Amino acid sequence: MTERHRLLTGFRLGEWLVKPDDGSLISSQRVTRLEPLPMELLVFLCSHAGKVVSKPDVLRHIWPNRFVSDGTVKASFYQLRKALGDSPRKPRFIETLPKRGYRVLMLPIALTKSGDSAALGDGVDELYRNGRSILSGQPGPAALKQARLYFERAVEVQPEHAESLAARALTYIHLVTLAMANGSEMLPQAKTLAVRAVEADPKLARAHLALGVTQLLHARNLADAERSFCVASDLDPSDALCHRWYAKLLSSKGRHEEAVSKAQRALRGDPLSLSVRRDLVETLFAARLYDETIAEAHRLMEMTGHAPDVQLGLVWVFFLKGDHEKAFHSLCAGFRSLGTGPEILDRAAEAYRAGGMATVLRLWAEVMEQQASLGQQSIDLLVLYGLLGEQDRCFKLLDLAAKQFHPVILWLPVSPIFDKLRSDPRYDRLLARLGVAAR
């Protein structure tokens, strides 16, 4: 039986239960329906999940022996994305790759039992698979929250299910790294889950990986974390996530050549992952390999076609290189991609003419201060004030990040962002209080 025929009986795609026979899409929040042609398009794309499907292949299978305008194709994808609640700019389900085609980012799970209850995952294995399916693409906040529910339910059904314990721990960690949860509350829970996962299955690589990450982020015990990562890597040498976290640890210890090697190995294992490529960009930046950082960031933008976070991240790189003109152009490109209004862009241009990039960064910080809340925005403010050398504000934000066990603390001794803090006596005192060694 072909993959397409397996999916025609119904399948799970992230939080959606898809029923091709009646065109319905069902989630815990709503029910919607697709016309036959968009549903056929969804089934066809899902039958090639994870692979790039060219536009000619789509035309050949969905509109055989017919002339179809670009408008018709775009309209079909629009209907499909609208039904799924997807965005072409920040895709969770269907990614458009310019001049290459389309790719489904999540792994569909074909129904193997009769009835809706099987699709909703009453059994621990299906709950676990559903959670993993949601995280198989480039998960955003909504996907992480949904996956968390599946893994929590799986552990309720079978408290010693090692895979679900480890996946739940790693999901909690992911929430912390995205500033969607407070690390002081979530990381101890993740450690408890990871310990239980290791006890339930000592040969499960993801269990040791989850334990290692909690040792790194919460206990800040780099030696224990490295041992756990080594065990995980030995158990599953192909796990790109393990290599990614190992690279972060090596980078935080100032072992930049090894860190870049690990990050590149993770990319070889998962070359289409945007998250893996973003990690490589960050690793190169921490190693102060600015030209390599810029080149890799441009590759990432070519893959996405829309990466305002990468464009804005390049501002730091160009600023530190002293190329303020490119820093300003990158900032404007990032703001436009975010849909920033012309009044802000005009103010930025005026600030650049009046005082250069330092004035622009101060304006950016001013705007962010007006919108600031605990979490990711505070970290962005920390970066801005670090670049500007605004030491008093920077140390206050570092104290906040330390209380929340934000991962940025680990990179304090090595990141070029904080070079202007190192001469301040508070810097060494902060490292000593956090138990983080100077590099």
C-alpha positions as CSV (number, residue, x, y, z in Angstrom):
1,M,0.0,0.0,0.0
2,T,1.4,3.4,-1.0
3,E,1.8,6.2,1.6
4,R,-1.0,8.2,-0.1
5,H,-3.4,5.3,0.2
6,R,-2.5,4.8,3.9
7,L,-3.3,8.4,4.6
8,L,-6.6,8.3,2.7
9,T,-8.1,6.4,5.7
10,G,-7.4,9.3,7.9
11,F,-4.3,10.7,9.7
12,R,-3.0,12.9,12.4
13,L,-1.1,16.0,11.4
14,G,0.1,17.9,14.5
15,E,-3.0,18.9,16.5
16,W,-5.3,18.1,13.5
17,L,-7.2,14.9,12.9
18,V,-7.6,14.8,9.1
19,K,-10.4,12.8,7.5
20,P,-10.0,12.8,3.7
21,D,-13.3,10.9,3.1
22,D,-15.5,13.8,4.3
23,G,-12.9,16.6,4.0
24,S,-12.9,17.4,7.7
25,L,-10.1,18.8,9.9
26,I,-10.7,18.4,13.6
27,S,-8.7,19.8,16.5
28,S,-9.5,20.3,20.2
29,Q,-10.3,24.0,19.3
30,R,-12.4,23.8,16.2
31,V,-13.7,21.8,13.2
32,T,-13.4,22.9,9.6
33,R,-13.7,21.4,6.2
34,L,-11.7,21.4,2.9
35,E,-13.0,21.2,-0.6
36,P,-12.0,18.0,-2.4
37,L,-9.1,19.5,-4.4
38,P,-7.3,21.2,-1.4
39,M,-7.8,18.0,0.6
40,E,-6.2,16.0,-2.2
41,L,-3.4,18.5,-2.3
42,L,-2.9,18.0,1.5
43,V,-2.8,14.2,1.2
44,F,-0.4,14.4,-1.7
45,L,2.0,16.7,0.2
46,C,1.8,14.7,3.4
47,S,2.6,11.5,1.5
48,H,6.0,13.1,0.8
49,A,6.4,14.7,4.3
50,G,9.9,16.0,5.0
51,K,10.8,16.0,1.3
52,V,10.7,18.9,-1.2
53,V,8.0,18.4,-3.7
54,S,8.5,20.5,-6.9
55,K,5.7,22.6,-8.4
56,P,5.7,20.5,-11.6
57,D,5.1,17.4,-9.5
58,V,2.2,19.1,-7.7
59,L,0.7,20.2,-11.0
60,R,1.1,16.7,-12.5
61,H,-0.6,14.9,-9.6
62,I,-3.3,17.4,-8.6
63,W,-4.2,18.9,-12.0
64,P,-3.2,16.2,-14.5
65,N,-3.4,17.1,-18.2
66,R,-4.8,20.5,-17.4
67,F,-3.5,24.0,-17.8
68,V,-3.5,25.7,-14.4
69,S,-2.6,29.3,-13.7
70,D,-0.3,30.4,-10.9
71,G,-3.3,32.1,-9.3
72,T,-5.2,28.8,-9.1
73,V,-2.2,27.1,-7.4
74,K,-1.8,30.0,-5.0
75,A,-5.5,30.0,-4.1
76,S,-5.4,26.3,-3.3
77,F,-2.4,26.7,-1.0
78,Y,-4.1,29.7,0.6
79,Q,-7.2,27.7,1.3
80,L,-5.1,24.9,2.7
81,R,-3.1,27.1,5.0
82,K,-6.1,29.0,6.2
83,A,-7.8,25.8,7.2
84,L,-4.7,24.6,9.1
85,G,-4.1,28.0,10.7
86,D,-0.7,28.1,9.0
87,S,1.3,31.0,7.9
88,P,3.6,31.1,4.8
89,R,5.9,33.5,6.6
90,K,6.2,31.3,9.8
91,P,5.1,27.9,8.6
92,R,4.4,25.1,10.9
93,F,2.8,22.7,8.4
94,I,3.6,23.6,4.8
95,E,6.8,25.4,3.8
96,T,7.3,27.1,0.5
97,L,10.9,27.0,-0.7
98,P,11.4,29.6,-3.5
99,K,12.3,28.1,-6.9
100,R,12.4,24.6,-5.3
101,G,8.8,23.7,-4.3
102,Y,6.9,22.8,-1.1
103,R,7.6,20.7,2.0
104,V,5.4,19.4,4.8
105,L,7.3,20.0,8.0
106,M,5.4,17.5,10.2
107,L,5.3,13.8,10.0
108,P,1.7,12.6,9.5
109,I,0.5,9.6,11.5
110,A,-1.9,7.3,9.6
111,L,-4.7,5.9,11.7
112,T,-4.2,2.2,12.4
113,K,-7.4,1.6,14.4
114,S,-11.0,2.3,13.8
115,G,-12.8,5.2,15.4
116,D,-11.7,8.7,16.4
117,S,-10.4,7.7,19.8
118,A,-7.5,5.9,18.2
119,A,-6.6,9.0,16.3
120,L,-6.7,11.1,19.4
121,G,-4.2,8.8,21.0
122,D,-5.6,6.9,23.9
123,G,-2.6,4.6,24.1
124,V,0.7,5.7,25.4
125,D,2.6,4.9,22.2
126,E,0.2,6.9,20.1
127,L,0.2,9.8,22.5
128,Y,4.0,9.8,22.3
129,R,4.0,9.6,18.5
130,N,1.5,12.4,18.2
131,G,3.7,14.6,20.4
132,R,6.8,13.8,18.4
133,S,4.9,14.5,15.1
134,I,4.0,18.0,16.3
135,L,7.6,18.7,17.0
136,S,8.9,17.1,13.8
137,G,8.9,20.4,11.9
138,Q,10.0,23.8,13.1
139,P,7.8,24.0,16.2
140,G,6.5,27.3,17.3
141,P,4.9,28.2,20.7
142,A,1.5,26.7,19.8
143,A,3.1,23.4,18.7
144,L,5.2,23.2,21.9
145,K,2.2,23.7,24.1
146,Q,0.3,21.1,22.2
147,A,3.2,18.6,22.3
148,R,3.6,19.2,26.0
149,L,-0.1,18.1,26.6
150,Y,0.5,14.9,24.7
151,F,3.6,14.0,26.6
152,E,2.1,14.8,29.9
153,R,-0.9,12.7,29.1
154,A,1.4,9.8,28.0
155,V,3.2,9.9,31.4
156,E,-0.2,9.9,33.1
157,V,-1.2,6.8,31.2
158,Q,2.1,5.0,31.8
159,P,4.3,6.8,34.4
160,E,7.5,4.9,33.5
161,H,7.3,5.3,29.7
162,A,10.9,6.3,29.2
163,E,10.4,7.9,25.7
164,S,7.6,10.1,27.0
165,L,9.4,11.1,30.1
166,A,12.4,12.2,28.1
167,A,10.3,14.0,25.5
168,R,8.4,15.8,28.2
169,A,11.6,16.9,29.8
170,L,13.0,18.2,26.5
171,T,9.8,20.0,25.7
172,Y,10.0,21.8,29.1
173,I,13.6,22.7,28.3
174,H,12.6,24.0,24.9
175,L,9.9,26.2,26.5
176,V,12.6,27.7,28.8
177,T,15.1,28.4,25.9
178,L,12.3,30.2,24.0
179,A,11.5,32.2,27.2
180,M,8.0,30.7,27.3
181,A,8.6,29.4,30.8
182,N,10.6,30.3,33.9
183,G,13.6,28.1,34.1
184,S,13.7,28.3,37.9
185,E,10.3,26.5,37.9
186,M,10.5,24.3,34.8
187,L,14.1,23.0,34.8
188,P,13.8,21.2,38.2
189,Q,10.7,19.4,36.8
190,A,12.7,18.6,33.6
191,K,15.5,17.1,35.7
192,T,13.1,14.9,37.7
193,L,11.6,13.6,34.5
194,A,15.0,13.0,32.9
195,V,16.2,11.0,35.9
196,R,13.1,8.9,35.8
197,A,13.6,8.3,32.1
198,V,17.2,7.2,32.6
199,E,16.1,4.8,35.4
200,A,13.3,3.4,33.2
201,D,15.6,2.9,30.2
202,P,19.4,3.4,30.8
203,K,20.0,2.8,27.0
204,L,17.7,5.6,25.8
205,A,19.9,8.4,24.4
206,R,17.3,11.1,24.7
207,A,17.0,10.4,28.4
208,H,20.7,11.1,29.0
209,L,20.5,14.1,26.7
210,A,17.6,15.6,28.7
211,L,19.5,15.0,32.0
212,G,22.6,16.6,30.5
213,V,20.7,19.7,29.5
214,T,19.3,20.2,33.0
215,Q,22.8,19.7,34.4
216,L,24.0,22.4,32.0
217,L,21.2,25.0,32.4
218,H,20.1,24.5,36.0
219,A,23.0,23.0,38.0
220,R,25.5,24.7,35.7
221,N,27.6,21.6,36.2
222,L,29.4,21.5,32.9
223,A,31.5,18.4,33.7
224,D,28.4,16.3,34.5
225,A,26.6,17.7,31.5
226,E,29.4,16.7,29.2
227,R,29.5,13.2,30.6
228,S,25.7,12.9,29.9
229,F,26.1,14.2,26.4
230,C,28.9,11.7,25.7
231,V,26.7,8.8,26.9
232,A,23.8,10.1,24.7
233,S,26.1,10.5,21.7
234,D,27.5,7.0,22.1
235,L,24.0,5.5,22.4
236,D,22.7,7.3,19.3
237,P,25.5,8.9,17.2
238,S,23.0,10.1,14.6
239,D,21.0,12.3,17.0
240,A,21.4,15.9,15.8
241,L,19.8,17.3,18.9
242,C,22.5,15.8,21.0
243,H,25.3,17.3,18.9
244,R,23.5,20.7,19.0
245,W,23.5,20.7,22.8
246,Y,27.0,19.4,23.0
247,A,28.1,22.3,20.7
248,K,26.4,24.7,23.1
249,L,28.3,23.3,26.0
250,L,31.6,23.4,24.2
251,S,31.0,26.9,23.1
252,S,30.2,28.1,26.7
253,K,33.5,26.6,27.8
254,G,35.4,28.5,25.1
255,R,36.3,25.3,23.2
256,H,35.1,27.0,20.0
257,E,36.8,24.8,17.4
258,E,35.2,21.7,18.9
259,A,31.9,23.5,19.2
260,V,31.8,24.5,15.5
261,S,32.7,20.9,14.6
262,K,29.8,19.5,16.7
263,A,27.4,22.1,15.2
264,Q,28.5,21.2,11.7
265,R,28.0,17.5,12.5
266,A,24.5,18.2,13.7
267,L,23.8,20.0,10.4
268,R,25.1,17.0,8.4
269,G,22.7,14.8,10.3
270,D,19.7,17.1,9.6
271,P,20.7,19.4,6.7
272,L,17.1,20.8,6.2
273,S,16.5,21.8,9.8
274,L,16.3,25.6,10.2
275,S,16.9,25.2,14.0
276,V,20.1,23.3,13.5
277,R,21.4,25.9,11.0
278,R,20.5,28.7,13.5
279,D,22.5,26.9,16.1
280,L,25.5,26.8,13.8
281,V,25.2,30.6,13.2
282,E,25.2,31.2,17.0
283,T,28.2,28.9,17.5
284,L,30.2,30.7,14.8
285,F,29.3,34.0,16.3
286,A,30.4,33.0,19.8
287,A,33.7,31.8,18.2
288,R,34.0,35.4,16.7
289,L,34.1,33.9,13.2
290,Y,32.1,36.8,11.9
291,D,32.6,36.3,8.1
292,E,31.6,32.6,8.5
293,T,28.6,33.7,10.6
294,I,27.4,36.1,7.9
295,A,27.8,33.5,5.2
296,E,25.9,30.9,7.1
297,A,23.2,33.4,8.1
298,H,22.7,34.2,4.4
299,R,22.3,30.4,3.6
300,L,19.7,30.3,6.3
301,M,17.8,33.2,4.8
302,E,17.9,31.6,1.4
303,M,16.3,28.5,2.8
304,T,13.5,30.4,4.6
305,G,12.9,33.3,2.3
306,H,11.7,35.2,5.4
307,A,13.9,35.3,8.5
308,P,13.6,38.6,10.3
309,D,15.3,37.2,13.4
310,V,18.3,36.3,11.3
311,Q,18.4,39.7,9.6
312,L,18.2,41.4,13.0
313,G,20.8,39.1,14.4
314,L,23.2,40.1,11.6
315,V,22.9,43.7,13.0
316,W,25.0,42.5,16.0
317,V,27.6,40.9,13.7
318,F,28.0,43.9,11.4
319,F,28.1,46.3,14.4
320,L,30.9,44.4,16.1
321,K,32.8,44.2,12.7
322,G,32.5,48.0,12.5
323,D,30.5,47.8,9.3
324,H,27.7,50.1,10.5
325,E,26.2,50.7,7.1
326,K,25.5,47.0,6.6
327,A,24.3,46.8,10.2
328,F,21.7,49.6,9.5
329,H,20.6,48.0,6.2
330,S,20.1,44.6,8.0
331,L,18.1,46.3,10.7
332,C,15.8,47.9,8.2
333,A,15.4,44.7,6.3
334,G,14.5,42.8,9.5
335,F,12.0,45.5,10.6
336,R,10.3,45.4,7.2
337,S,10.0,41.7,7.4
338,L,8.3,42.0,10.8
339,G,5.8,44.5,9.3
340,T,7.2,47.4,11.3
341,G,5.4,50.7,10.4
342,P,7.1,53.4,8.3
343,E,7.1,55.8,11.2
344,I,9.6,53.6,13.1
345,L,11.7,53.1,10.0
346,D,11.8,56.9,9.4
347,R,12.9,57.5,13.0
348,A,15.6,54.9,12.6
349,A,16.9,56.6,9.4
350,E,16.9,59.9,11.2
351,A,18.8,58.5,14.1
352,Y,21.3,56.9,11.8
353,R,21.9,60.2,10.0
354,A,22.2,62.1,13.3
355,G,24.5,59.7,15.3
356,G,25.2,56.5,13.5
357,M,24.4,52.9,14.6
358,A,24.9,53.5,18.3
359,T,22.1,56.1,18.2
360,V,19.9,53.6,16.2
361,L,20.5,50.9,18.8
362,R,19.5,53.3,21.6
363,L,16.3,54.1,19.7
364,W,15.7,50.4,19.3
365,A,16.2,49.9,23.1
366,E,13.9,52.8,23.8
367,V,11.1,51.2,21.7
368,M,11.7,47.8,23.4
369,E,11.6,49.3,26.9
370,Q,8.2,50.6,26.1
371,Q,7.0,47.1,25.2
372,A,9.2,45.1,27.6
373,S,8.0,42.1,29.5
374,L,9.7,39.2,31.2
375,G,11.1,36.8,28.7
376,Q,12.6,37.1,25.2
377,Q,12.3,40.8,24.9
378,S,14.4,41.3,28.1
379,I,17.1,39.1,26.5
380,D,17.0,41.3,23.4
381,L,17.3,44.3,25.6
382,L,20.3,42.7,27.3
383,V,22.0,42.3,23.9
384,L,21.4,45.9,22.9
385,Y,22.7,47.3,26.2
386,G,25.6,44.9,26.1
387,L,26.6,46.2,22.6
388,L,26.2,49.8,23.8
389,G,28.2,49.2,27.0
390,E,25.3,50.4,29.1
391,Q,26.6,48.6,32.2
392,D,24.1,49.5,34.9
393,R,21.1,48.4,32.8
394,C,22.9,45.4,31.5
395,F,23.8,44.0,35.0
396,K,20.1,44.5,36.1
397,L,18.9,42.4,33.1
398,L,21.6,39.8,33.8
399,D,20.4,39.4,37.4
400,L,16.9,38.8,36.0
401,A,18.2,36.3,33.5
402,A,20.1,34.5,36.3
403,K,17.0,34.3,38.5
404,Q,15.1,32.7,35.6
405,F,18.0,30.4,34.7
406,H,18.0,31.7,31.2
407,P,20.6,29.9,29.0
408,V,22.2,33.3,28.1
409,I,24.0,33.2,31.4
410,L,26.2,30.3,30.3
411,W,27.5,32.3,27.4
412,L,28.3,35.4,29.5
413,P,32.0,34.5,29.7
414,V,32.5,34.0,25.9
415,S,29.9,36.0,24.0
416,P,31.3,39.1,22.2
417,I,28.1,40.8,23.1
418,F,29.4,41.3,26.7
419,D,33.0,42.4,26.0
420,K,32.3,45.9,27.3
421,L,31.2,44.5,30.7
422,R,34.4,42.6,31.5
423,S,36.3,45.5,32.9
424,D,33.5,46.3,35.4
425,P,34.2,44.8,38.9
426,R,30.6,43.5,39.0
427,Y,31.4,41.2,36.1
428,D,33.7,38.9,38.1
429,R,31.5,39.0,41.1
430,L,28.5,38.0,39.0
431,L,30.4,35.0,37.5
432,A,31.5,33.9,41.0
433,R,28.0,34.1,42.3
434,L,26.6,32.1,39.4
435,G,29.4,29.5,39.6
436,V,30.4,30.2,36.0
437,A,34.1,30.2,35.2
438,A,35.7,33.1,33.4
439,R,37.2,32.2,30.0
